[in-house]
Amino acid sequence: MKRQIMGREVVVAVTDGKLDFGTWEQIFYGEFDVKRKKRVLVKIIGE
């Protein structure tokens, strides 16, 4: 249930090689279940 509320994806703009967060934006990770193998998928779109 928590994972459905929190979501499991994030989209972040990159400007001049840095993450371009808004004033109140940040990324955090929460573990709500047992420890499992994790993977990160990075998809680059644009110029």
PDB file with SEQRES, HELIX, SHEET and CRYST1 records, atoms N, CA, C and O in Angstrom:
SEQRES   1 A   47  MET LYS ARG GLN ILE MET GLY ARG GLU VAL VAL VAL ALA          
SEQRES   2 A   47  VAL THR ASP GLY LYS LEU ASP PHE GLY THR TRP GLU GLN          
SEQRES   3 A   47  ILE PHE TYR GLY GLU PHE ASP VAL LYS ARG LYS LYS ARG          
SEQRES   4 A   47  VAL LEU VAL LYS ILE ILE GLY GLU                              
HELIX    1 AA1 LYS A    2  MET A    6  1                                   5    
SHEET    1 AA1 2 VAL A  14  THR A  15  0                                        
SHEET    2 AA1 2 LYS A  18  LEU A  19 -1                                        
CRYST1    1.000    1.000    1.000  90.00  90.00  90.00 P 1           1          
ATOM      1  N   MET A   1       0.824  -1.186   0.000  1.00  0.00           N  
ATOM      2  CA  MET A   1       0.000   0.000   0.000  1.00  0.00           C  
ATOM      3  C   MET A   1       0.874   1.257   0.000  1.00  0.00           C  
ATOM      4  O   MET A   1       0.601   2.202  -0.741  1.00  0.00           O  
ATOM      5  N   LYS A   2       1.922   1.270   0.829  1.00  0.00           N  
ATOM      6  CA  LYS A   2       2.785   2.453   0.890  1.00  0.00           C  
ATOM      7  C   LYS A   2       3.449   2.721  -0.445  1.00  0.00           C  
ATOM      8  O   LYS A   2       3.576   3.872  -0.863  1.00  0.00           O  
ATOM      9  N   ARG A   3       3.878   1.646  -1.122  1.00  0.00           N  
ATOM     10  CA  ARG A   3       4.550   1.826  -2.405  1.00  0.00           C  
ATOM     11  C   ARG A   3       3.595   2.413  -3.440  1.00  0.00           C  
ATOM     12  O   ARG A   3       4.022   3.198  -4.287  1.00  0.00           O  
ATOM     13  N   GLN A   4       2.338   2.060  -3.394  1.00  0.00           N  
ATOM     14  CA  GLN A   4       1.368   2.618  -4.319  1.00  0.00           C  
ATOM     15  C   GLN A   4       1.165   4.105  -4.066  1.00  0.00           C  
ATOM     16  O   GLN A   4       1.019   4.880  -5.011  1.00  0.00           O  
ATOM     17  N   ILE A   5       1.156   4.504  -2.818  1.00  0.00           N  
ATOM     18  CA  ILE A   5       0.971   5.921  -2.471  1.00  0.00           C  
ATOM     19  C   ILE A   5       2.220   6.728  -2.827  1.00  0.00           C  
ATOM     20  O   ILE A   5       2.119   7.809  -3.406  1.00  0.00           O  
ATOM     21  N   MET A   6       3.391   6.203  -2.482  1.00  0.00           N  
ATOM     22  CA  MET A   6       4.640   6.930  -2.688  1.00  0.00           C  
ATOM     23  C   MET A   6       5.105   6.895  -4.139  1.00  0.00           C  
ATOM     24  O   MET A   6       5.792   7.812  -4.588  1.00  0.00           O  
ATOM     25  N   GLY A   7       4.744   5.859  -4.868  1.00  0.00           N  
ATOM     26  CA  GLY A   7       5.221   5.710  -6.237  1.00  0.00           C  
ATOM     27  C   GLY A   7       6.615   5.102  -6.244  1.00  0.00           C  
ATOM     28  O   GLY A   7       7.256   4.969  -5.202  1.00  0.00           O  
ATOM     29  N   ARG A   8       7.075   4.734  -7.442  1.00  0.00           N  
ATOM     30  CA  ARG A   8       8.403   4.119  -7.507  1.00  0.00           C  
ATOM     31  C   ARG A   8       9.241   4.687  -8.627  1.00  0.00           C  
ATOM     32  O   ARG A   8      10.278   4.120  -8.972  1.00  0.00           O  
ATOM     33  N   GLU A   9       8.816   5.791  -9.201  1.00  0.00           N  
ATOM     34  CA  GLU A   9       9.554   6.428 -10.280  1.00  0.00           C  
ATOM     35  C   GLU A   9       9.713   7.916  -9.993  1.00  0.00           C  
ATOM     36  O   GLU A   9       8.918   8.525  -9.278  1.00  0.00           O  
ATOM     37  N   VAL A  10      10.753   8.471 -10.567  1.00  0.00           N  
ATOM     38  CA  VAL A  10      10.956   9.908 -10.448  1.00  0.00           C  
ATOM     39  C   VAL A  10      11.525  10.415 -11.778  1.00  0.00           C  
ATOM     40  O   VAL A  10      12.356   9.753 -12.400  1.00  0.00           O  
ATOM     41  N   VAL A  11      11.075  11.576 -12.195  1.00  0.00           N  
ATOM     42  CA  VAL A  11      11.587  12.221 -13.400  1.00  0.00           C  
ATOM     43  C   VAL A  11      12.220  13.539 -12.970  1.00  0.00           C  
ATOM     44  O   VAL A  11      11.575  14.370 -12.332  1.00  0.00           O  
ATOM     45  N   VAL A  12      13.477  13.718 -13.321  1.00  0.00           N  
ATOM     46  CA  VAL A  12      14.201  14.921 -12.905  1.00  0.00           C  
ATOM     47  C   VAL A  12      14.899  15.521 -14.119  1.00  0.00           C  
ATOM     48  O   VAL A  12      15.562  14.813 -14.876  1.00  0.00           O  
ATOM     49  N   ALA A  13      14.747  16.810 -14.297  1.00  0.00           N  
ATOM     50  CA  ALA A  13      15.448  17.506 -15.372  1.00  0.00           C  
ATOM     51  C   ALA A  13      16.914  17.705 -14.984  1.00  0.00           C  
ATOM     52  O   ALA A  13      17.243  17.860 -13.808  1.00  0.00           O  
ATOM     53  N   VAL A  14      17.782  17.698 -15.990  1.00  0.00           N  
ATOM     54  CA  VAL A  14      19.202  17.965 -15.780  1.00  0.00           C  
ATOM     55  C   VAL A  14      19.558  19.196 -16.607  1.00  0.00           C  
ATOM     56  O   VAL A  14      19.322  19.233 -17.815  1.00  0.00           O  
ATOM     57  N   THR A  15      20.125  20.198 -15.950  1.00  0.00           N  
ATOM     58  CA  THR A  15      20.523  21.431 -16.606  1.00  0.00           C  
ATOM     59  C   THR A  15      21.989  21.693 -16.327  1.00  0.00           C  
ATOM     60  O   THR A  15      22.407  21.720 -15.170  1.00  0.00           O  
ATOM     61  N   ASP A  16      22.763  21.885 -17.362  1.00  0.00           N  
ATOM     62  CA  ASP A  16      24.207  22.122 -17.234  1.00  0.00           C  
ATOM     63  C   ASP A  16      24.894  21.025 -16.409  1.00  0.00           C  
ATOM     64  O   ASP A  16      25.798  21.308 -15.622  1.00  0.00           O  
ATOM     65  N   GLY A  17      24.458  19.774 -16.596  1.00  0.00           N  
ATOM     66  CA  GLY A  17      25.089  18.638 -15.922  1.00  0.00           C  
ATOM     67  C   GLY A  17      24.704  18.445 -14.468  1.00  0.00           C  
ATOM     68  O   GLY A  17      25.303  17.613 -13.787  1.00  0.00           O  
ATOM     69  N   LYS A  18      23.712  19.196 -13.964  1.00  0.00           N  
ATOM     70  CA  LYS A  18      23.288  19.072 -12.566  1.00  0.00           C  
ATOM     71  C   LYS A  18      21.790  18.801 -12.502  1.00  0.00           C  
ATOM     72  O   LYS A  18      21.028  19.242 -13.362  1.00  0.00           O  
ATOM     73  N   LEU A  19      21.378  18.062 -11.457  1.00  0.00           N  
ATOM     74  CA  LEU A  19      19.950  17.831 -11.262  1.00  0.00           C  
ATOM     75  C   LEU A  19      19.262  19.163 -11.027  1.00  0.00           C  
ATOM     76  O   LEU A  19      19.718  19.973 -10.220  1.00  0.00           O  
ATOM     77  N   ASP A  20      18.169  19.385 -11.730  1.00  0.00           N  
ATOM     78  CA  ASP A  20      17.480  20.676 -11.692  1.00  0.00           C  
ATOM     79  C   ASP A  20      16.205  20.551 -10.857  1.00  0.00           C  
ATOM     80  O   ASP A  20      15.108  20.395 -11.392  1.00  0.00           O  
ATOM     81  N   PHE A  21      16.376  20.623  -9.534  1.00  0.00           N  
ATOM     82  CA  PHE A  21      15.245  20.518  -8.620  1.00  0.00           C  
ATOM     83  C   PHE A  21      14.579  21.869  -8.437  1.00  0.00           C  
ATOM     84  O   PHE A  21      15.225  22.913  -8.530  1.00  0.00           O  
ATOM     85  N   GLY A  22      13.261  21.836  -8.172  1.00  0.00           N  
ATOM     86  CA  GLY A  22      12.551  23.045  -7.783  1.00  0.00           C  
ATOM     87  C   GLY A  22      12.863  23.352  -6.325  1.00  0.00           C  
ATOM     88  O   GLY A  22      13.620  22.632  -5.675  1.00  0.00           O  
ATOM     89  N   THR A  23      12.283  24.407  -5.830  1.00  0.00           N  
ATOM     90  CA  THR A  23      12.550  24.870  -4.463  1.00  0.00           C  
ATOM     91  C   THR A  23      12.298  23.787  -3.417  1.00  0.00           C  
ATOM     92  O   THR A  23      13.104  23.629  -2.500  1.00  0.00           O  
ATOM     93  N   TRP A  24      11.210  23.044  -3.528  1.00  0.00           N  
ATOM     94  CA  TRP A  24      10.831  22.071  -2.508  1.00  0.00           C  
ATOM     95  C   TRP A  24      11.023  20.625  -2.965  1.00  0.00           C  
ATOM     96  O   TRP A  24      10.516  19.710  -2.317  1.00  0.00           O  
ATOM     97  N   GLU A  25      11.735  20.402  -4.054  1.00  0.00           N  
ATOM     98  CA  GLU A  25      11.907  19.051  -4.572  1.00  0.00           C  
ATOM     99  C   GLU A  25      13.170  18.393  -4.059  1.00  0.00           C  
ATOM    100  O   GLU A  25      14.193  19.053  -3.877  1.00  0.00           O  
ATOM    101  N   GLN A  26      13.100  17.087  -3.824  1.00  0.00           N  
ATOM    102  CA  GLN A  26      14.255  16.281  -3.474  1.00  0.00           C  
ATOM    103  C   GLN A  26      13.913  14.821  -3.749  1.00  0.00           C  
ATOM    104  O   GLN A  26      12.744  14.476  -3.927  1.00  0.00           O  
ATOM    105  N   ILE A  27      14.912  13.981  -3.783  1.00  0.00           N  
ATOM    106  CA  ILE A  27      14.705  12.554  -3.981  1.00  0.00           C  
ATOM    107  C   ILE A  27      15.097  11.843  -2.695  1.00  0.00           C  
ATOM    108  O   ILE A  27      16.153  12.119  -2.126  1.00  0.00           O  
ATOM    109  N   PHE A  28      14.251  10.931  -2.236  1.00  0.00           N  
ATOM    110  CA  PHE A  28      14.609  10.116  -1.086  1.00  0.00           C  
ATOM    111  C   PHE A  28      14.154   8.690  -1.340  1.00  0.00           C  
ATOM    112  O   PHE A  28      13.281   8.448  -2.173  1.00  0.00           O  
ATOM    113  N   TYR A  29      14.740   7.760  -0.629  1.00  0.00           N  
ATOM    114  CA  TYR A  29      14.433   6.344  -0.788  1.00  0.00           C  
ATOM    115  C   TYR A  29      13.896   5.799   0.517  1.00  0.00           C  
ATOM    116  O   TYR A  29      14.490   6.010   1.574  1.00  0.00           O  
ATOM    117  N   GLY A  30      12.781   5.103   0.451  1.00  0.00           N  
ATOM    118  CA  GLY A  30      12.211   4.491   1.646  1.00  0.00           C  
ATOM    119  C   GLY A  30      12.088   2.991   1.463  1.00  0.00           C  
ATOM    120  O   GLY A  30      11.582   2.526   0.442  1.00  0.00           O  
ATOM    121  N   GLU A  31      12.541   2.243   2.434  1.00  0.00           N  
ATOM    122  CA  GLU A  31      12.459   0.773   2.408  1.00  0.00           C  
ATOM    123  C   GLU A  31      11.285   0.366   3.274  1.00  0.00           C  
ATOM    124  O   GLU A  31      11.357   0.485   4.497  1.00  0.00           O  
ATOM    125  N   PHE A  32      10.195  -0.116   2.666  1.00  0.00           N  
ATOM    126  CA  PHE A  32       8.991  -0.478   3.409  1.00  0.00           C  
ATOM    127  C   PHE A  32       8.814  -1.981   3.551  1.00  0.00           C  
ATOM    128  O   PHE A  32       7.860  -2.435   4.183  1.00  0.00           O  
ATOM    129  N   ASP A  33       9.711  -2.749   2.978  1.00  0.00           N  
ATOM    130  CA  ASP A  33       9.578  -4.195   2.961  1.00  0.00           C  
ATOM    131  C   ASP A  33      10.930  -4.793   3.336  1.00  0.00           C  
ATOM    132  O   ASP A  33      11.812  -4.076   3.809  1.00  0.00           O  
ATOM    133  N   VAL A  34      11.101  -6.076   3.135  1.00  0.00           N  
ATOM    134  CA  VAL A  34      12.394  -6.699   3.401  1.00  0.00           C  
ATOM    135  C   VAL A  34      13.420  -6.222   2.378  1.00  0.00           C  
ATOM    136  O   VAL A  34      13.056  -5.770   1.292  1.00  0.00           O  
ATOM    137  N   LYS A  35      14.694  -6.323   2.724  1.00  0.00           N  
ATOM    138  CA  LYS A  35      15.750  -5.905   1.800  1.00  0.00           C  
ATOM    139  C   LYS A  35      15.765  -6.842   0.598  1.00  0.00           C  
ATOM    140  O   LYS A  35      15.754  -8.064   0.750  1.00  0.00           O  
ATOM    141  N   ARG A  36      15.790  -6.262  -0.587  1.00  0.00           N  
ATOM    142  CA  ARG A  36      15.849  -7.014  -1.833  1.00  0.00           C  
ATOM    143  C   ARG A  36      16.872  -6.366  -2.743  1.00  0.00           C  
ATOM    144  O   ARG A  36      17.307  -5.242  -2.495  1.00  0.00           O  
ATOM    145  N   LYS A  37      17.256  -7.069  -3.796  1.00  0.00           N  
ATOM    146  CA  LYS A  37      18.163  -6.479  -4.771  1.00  0.00           C  
ATOM    147  C   LYS A  37      17.484  -5.283  -5.411  1.00  0.00           C  
ATOM    148  O   LYS A  37      16.286  -5.316  -5.690  1.00  0.00           O  
ATOM    149  N   LYS A  38      18.237  -4.243  -5.641  1.00  0.00           N  
ATOM    150  CA  LYS A  38      17.712  -3.015  -6.251  1.00  0.00           C  
ATOM    151  C   LYS A  38      18.357  -2.808  -7.611  1.00  0.00           C  
ATOM    152  O   LYS A  38      19.446  -3.317  -7.874  1.00  0.00           O  
ATOM    153  N   ARG A  39      17.692  -2.074  -8.461  1.00  0.00           N  
ATOM    154  CA  ARG A  39      18.297  -1.671  -9.728  1.00  0.00           C  
ATOM    155  C   ARG A  39      17.836  -0.263 -10.056  1.00  0.00           C  
ATOM    156  O   ARG A  39      16.746   0.161  -9.672  1.00  0.00           O  
ATOM    157  N   VAL A  40      18.676   0.439 -10.765  1.00  0.00           N  
ATOM    158  CA  VAL A  40      18.375   1.807 -11.163  1.00  0.00           C  
ATOM    159  C   VAL A  40      18.387   1.852 -12.678  1.00  0.00           C  
ATOM    160  O   VAL A  40      19.316   1.353 -13.313  1.00  0.00           O  
ATOM    161  N   LEU A  41      17.367   2.444 -13.254  1.00  0.00           N  
ATOM    162  CA  LEU A  41      17.280   2.608 -14.696  1.00  0.00           C  
ATOM    163  C   LEU A  41      17.327   4.097 -14.982  1.00  0.00           C  
ATOM    164  O   LEU A  41      16.494   4.859 -14.490  1.00  0.00           O  
ATOM    165  N   VAL A  42      18.301   4.510 -15.777  1.00  0.00           N  
ATOM    166  CA  VAL A  42      18.430   5.911 -16.150  1.00  0.00           C  
ATOM    167  C   VAL A  42      18.132   6.023 -17.636  1.00  0.00           C  
ATOM    168  O   VAL A  42      18.765   5.360 -18.458  1.00  0.00           O  
ATOM    169  N   LYS A  43      17.164   6.867 -17.974  1.00  0.00           N  
ATOM    170  CA  LYS A  43      16.790   7.063 -19.365  1.00  0.00           C  
ATOM    171  C   LYS A  43      17.032   8.525 -19.705  1.00  0.00           C  
ATOM    172  O   LYS A  43      16.477   9.421 -19.069  1.00  0.00           O  
ATOM    173  N   ILE A  44      17.858   8.756 -20.707  1.00  0.00           N  
ATOM    174  CA  ILE A  44      18.200  10.124 -21.109  1.00  0.00           C  
ATOM    175  C   ILE A  44      17.401  10.472 -22.360  1.00  0.00           C  
ATOM    176  O   ILE A  44      17.468   9.778 -23.375  1.00  0.00           O  
ATOM    177  N   ILE A  45      16.648  11.557 -22.265  1.00  0.00           N  
ATOM    178  CA  ILE A  45      15.823  12.019 -23.375  1.00  0.00           C  
ATOM    179  C   ILE A  45      16.202  13.459 -23.678  1.00  0.00           C  
ATOM    180  O   ILE A  45      16.259  14.282 -22.765  1.00  0.00           O  
ATOM    181  N   GLY A  46      16.455  13.772 -24.908  1.00  0.00           N  
ATOM    182  CA  GLY A  46      16.746  15.153 -25.276  1.00  0.00           C  
ATOM    183  C   GLY A  46      18.086  15.295 -25.949  1.00  0.00           C  
ATOM    184  O   GLY A  46      18.629  14.343 -26.509  1.00  0.00           O  
ATOM    185  N   GLU A  47      18.605  16.487 -25.885  1.00  0.00           N  
ATOM    186  CA  GLU A  47      19.847  16.813 -26.589  1.00  0.00           C  
ATOM    187  C   GLU A  47      21.065  16.372 -25.828  1.00  0.00           C  
ATOM    188  O   GLU A  47      22.188  16.574 -26.290  1.00  0.00           O  
TER     189      GLU A  47                                                      
END                                                                             
